[in-house]
Amino acid sequence: MTRPALLSLEKDRKISQTVFKDFNLDLVFNEKLQAVLSHPCSQNELLARQRVFIELKRESVFEGVVACRSAIADLRREITLWQEARTQIEKLCLRVSVLELYLLACQSLCDLQGSGRLHEIAYYFQNKKDAKMREAITEAKSLLRYMSNTRIMRLDNQYVISKGDFEKTLFEEIRDCAEALNIAYSKKEYSTIYPDVYISNAFFALYKEQISKIENLIAPFTSVDFEEVLSYLPQLDFFIQIEEFGRRAEKKQLSRCIPIVSEARQFILKEMYDFTLLGNLGVEIVPNHTYFSEEEPFFFLVGANGGGKTTYLRAVGSNLILFLAGCPVFAQSCVGYPFAELRTHYPVDERFTNTGRLDDEKRRVDEMLNGDIGDVFFLFNETFSGTNEEKGYALAIEVVENLHHHKCFGLFVTHFHQVRETKYPVLNTVVKNDAHHRRTYKITYATPGGGSYAEDILIKYRLDKLSLAEKLNNSLEGQERLV
């Protein structure tokens, strides 16, 4: 029976590390998580991972997965100590310990609850239970306990090794009494002291018969494949860390859901959140909707600066990455298609040696449009904004025409308000026009009229009609109080 995997990476699908930096995901997820998230899943793998995350919502399943991860981590640490052991007696003792922890790790895999791949792994390791290995370890540990009943002293520059039962020290008496009375006590941390070669040789001379028995007991298990168990450690880490991050986000009132996987190409989210803002204290994370479908796969996003355009773009991209990796997304609901890749074009540090900014942007855009792009999702942030508006707008339309020809999906954030007059759908930032003049960072599908964009700017700086009337009233009230 082939060993089942908890997840597998599809090497032919890859999202660039630059994309993670563009969305600040490199500040949210560690490198190991990014390594998994950077490989979008095809439909079968995506659905299999989603099933695991559905099971992890059950606390008993999640606790079992965490316990399994801990058992395998213990095994890995012990194997490292065993491989680094300096003397024969160390290697022997640690070898017995490694085999014991291997059995405990196998048992933890057997104990995994849940359906899908969790069940497959549990079933596979049922056949890994080895009664003979367990009996050998029990007997070997008994012999090691017998050997440990030894004291080593240094007298006149000589080591004296004696066997026998010894009286307990005062500390040991106090410790045993505390444990018997169920009283907690401070446990002192001890650093490991490695015996030198002379002591190791003395042990072998003293316990030659016992050591020979231990070596014979564990000899049949020299070919145990520890990697078979250790391979699950990074896989378990992925699911545990994504689930823990999601639970922390839910405590801060961010909705989380398992997306519906669609045969039709679309990416539609209701009440979507930019979860990368979770670490920003005092920032209100405002939900928005997405509308990408086969009928309208590509949008322009326009509006005043500071209206939430980049935040919206980041929310779309970061949630798409989670979806393509089979993870829950931060939205009330989601229906998505497993696109093959996600590509971004963001402004870069303007330090160019042989070319100007515009040439650099054109070069990077050309690279983005290379190859088969029909199943790629594109996100542009103020591309061509470094040149004059007429030329930048013309270049932007040229790019979008190319993407439209290939039926690509995507979003283009821009300040070129002329895009409202094109055939492409436009999203617009909205400012909540209330007494407190609070910006809602809401993105609407309705394309505003010619005056709305200017009004948005006026509201931002409190120069709109309502703001000016309020200022006038406040001024009049102040004058009355002075009189």
Disulfide bonds with the S-S distance in Angstrom:
none
